[in-house]
Amino acid sequence: MEPKLITLKINGRTHQVALKPNVTLLYALRDLGYTDVKNGCEKGDCGACAVLMDGRAVNSCLVLAWQAEGAEIVTAAGLGTADRPHPIQEALADSGGVQCGFCIPGIVVAAKALLDRNPHPTEEEIREAISGNLCRCTGYGLIVEGIRRITESAESVESAES
Amino acid sequence: MLPEFELLMPRALPEALEMLAGRASDGMPIAGGTNVIPDLRGGRYRPACLVNVAGLPELRGIRWEDGFLVIGGGVTIAEVLEDPLVAQFAPVLREAARVLASPLIRNRATVAGNLANASPAADMAPPLLVLDAEVELTSREGSRQVPLKDFFVHVRRTVRQPHELITAVRVPLPPESSRARFFKVALRKADAIAVINGAVRVDLAEDGRCRAARIALGAVAPTPIRAYEAEKALEGQPLTPDVIAGAARLAAEATRPIDDLRGSAAYRRAVTEVMVRRALE
């Protein structure tokens, strides 16, 4: 089928892009240069491709790009960059939660979705929130520790966003 | 990369139903895509046309209507988890939603899609079976209500016709004395397909006896099933350890499990008995 011109809103920017219907949001994002969104399993098992779609964390490999038209998409790089990291990213780095780093953008997105709804989660709730994100370095302990550190200073998250 | 297909993007339900009718021979609906996209990639099916029903306004929301809790056909598992009506009147459904796949999946996957996909291990099926839920199937000709116990035909086959869409799942209000529980055995705590799952429901009479019972089991037969003989063994009886043990045995006998990578048939049958007994205790 022919490509169609669609509008994607990503990290506050608007892109007009011609896409065929069988292109997933994951491929659309990476082809537009949002390579912080990682391609892991392409079946929703690993969470490496997680993005926020209208505030909810989803696997971008399971969304057709056409289905994302009109939605606000935010990737990990939209939350913060190496120069200006988001408190979640900073805490993960400080805690030693980042090893190979492949799962981290997805973890950041899942953690952001959690903290937006629940600024002071229990450890159980943190583990639950990232249960769709696989870390093959199995660094979960320090990842959970990093997210927990932010919850102790949730005010800093809010101030960093204002 | 996914195989090629045509993608139709209706903006409202009537338009979607027209499209499904027009493409009944080679089309299928897609909502959250959490089953459809992996299945397209894996080649389980090859529709020439997908009709996007995610976001249709008519399929949104959970509400009361004529004594039924009506879960719209577009409601996600995450929305079930957050809904106060579900928490109050159908907590067993919430229990199952909590352990269905992962938070990332729950934000896209719909209740209707979990049923339409007709996996024997669908986590929404046992709680909805014990709640006597009905599936509302709508085409451009109109709607029909199918009791969920009659909805599943075989592995990944249901009575839904290609031109029909699940527009709602309707749950009658359980009586005050009704208690229900969900259980799931899986190889890991999160993001796991059930080795077995199930739900039990007991409505108590004033004398403490069981007035009515429902037992539903998943991943132990080609479809989610009810264990009717086990239910009968409870009805009219006091819930003594002997009565419960007998019903649990009959529930295990109702299973027709297979061996697969998640567990053997023998294990599934044995653990069914244990889990039903514990759920009834």
Interface residues (C-beta under 8 A of the other chain):
Chain A: M1 K20 P21 N22 V23 T24 Y27 E42 K43 G44 D45 G47 A50 M53 R56 A57 V58 N59 C61 L62 V63 L64 W66 Q67 A110 A113 E128 A129 S131 G132 N133
Chain B: M1 L2 P3 E4 F5 E6 L7 M9 I30 G32 G33 T34 I37 P38 R41 G42 L50 N52 A54 G55 A78 A101 S102 P103 L104 I105 N107 R108 K189 A190 D191
